[in-house]
Amino acid sequence: MVQAYILIQTEVGKAAAVAREISGIPGVTQAEDVTGPYDVIVRAEARNVDELGKLVVAQIQAVNGITRTLTCPIVHI
């Protein structure tokens, strides 16, 4: 299992709506609208890195109002 945080920038005023929509996507375990340089932070999981990439590109980035994403896979050192 691969887990990651996905940091999202949205169009002005769209953070809450984006977080709500993303929270319903399978594989997303948490989606919160926040303040700071990013507008939404998502925690997601997938079976492997390829599936994580598909989740981000095909489903999360397809949500209306998103302008940029940064995916940060979780590592256990």
C-alpha positions as CSV (number, residue, x, y, z in Angstrom):
1,M,0.0,0.0,0.0
2,V,1.3,3.5,-1.0
3,Q,0.0,6.5,0.9
4,A,0.6,10.2,-0.1
5,Y,-0.3,13.7,0.8
6,I,-1.5,15.7,-2.2
7,L,-1.2,19.5,-1.9
8,I,-3.6,21.4,-4.0
9,Q,-3.9,24.9,-5.2
10,T,-7.4,26.0,-6.4
11,E,-9.1,28.9,-8.0
12,V,-10.0,31.7,-5.6
13,G,-13.0,30.8,-3.5
14,K,-13.1,27.1,-4.7
15,A,-11.2,25.4,-1.8
16,A,-14.2,24.1,0.2
17,A,-16.0,22.8,-2.9
18,V,-12.9,21.1,-4.2
19,A,-12.3,19.4,-0.8
20,R,-15.9,18.2,-0.6
21,E,-15.8,16.7,-4.1
22,I,-12.4,15.1,-3.6
23,S,-13.4,13.5,-0.3
24,G,-15.9,11.3,-2.3
25,I,-13.2,9.8,-4.6
26,P,-12.3,6.2,-3.8
27,G,-8.8,6.0,-2.5
28,V,-9.0,9.4,-0.8
29,T,-9.0,9.0,3.0
30,Q,-9.1,12.7,4.0
31,A,-9.5,16.0,2.2
32,E,-9.3,19.3,4.1
33,D,-9.4,22.9,3.0
34,V,-6.6,24.8,4.7
35,T,-4.9,28.2,4.7
36,G,-1.4,29.0,3.5
37,P,0.4,28.4,0.1
38,Y,-2.0,25.4,-0.6
39,D,-5.8,25.5,-0.4
40,V,-6.6,21.8,0.1
41,I,-4.5,18.9,1.5
42,V,-5.6,15.4,0.7
43,R,-4.4,12.1,2.1
44,A,-4.8,9.2,-0.3
45,E,-3.8,5.6,-0.7
46,A,-3.4,3.1,-3.5
47,R,-2.1,-0.4,-4.1
48,N,1.1,0.9,-5.8
49,V,2.7,4.0,-7.2
50,D,1.2,3.5,-10.6
51,E,-2.3,3.3,-9.1
52,L,-1.6,6.4,-7.1
53,G,-0.5,8.3,-10.2
54,K,-3.7,7.3,-12.0
55,L,-5.8,8.4,-9.0
56,V,-4.1,11.9,-9.0
57,V,-4.1,12.4,-12.8
58,A,-7.4,10.8,-13.8
59,Q,-9.6,11.6,-10.9
60,I,-8.2,14.3,-8.6
61,Q,-6.9,16.7,-11.2
62,A,-10.1,16.3,-13.1
63,V,-12.0,18.1,-10.3
64,N,-13.2,21.6,-11.4
65,G,-11.4,24.5,-9.7
66,I,-8.0,22.8,-9.3
67,T,-5.0,24.8,-10.7
68,R,-2.1,22.7,-9.5
69,T,-1.2,19.6,-7.4
70,L,1.9,18.4,-5.7
71,T,2.0,14.7,-4.7
72,C,4.2,13.8,-1.6
73,P,4.4,10.0,-1.1
74,I,4.8,9.0,2.5
75,V,8.0,7.1,3.4
76,H,8.9,5.3,6.6
77,I,12.6,5.7,7.3
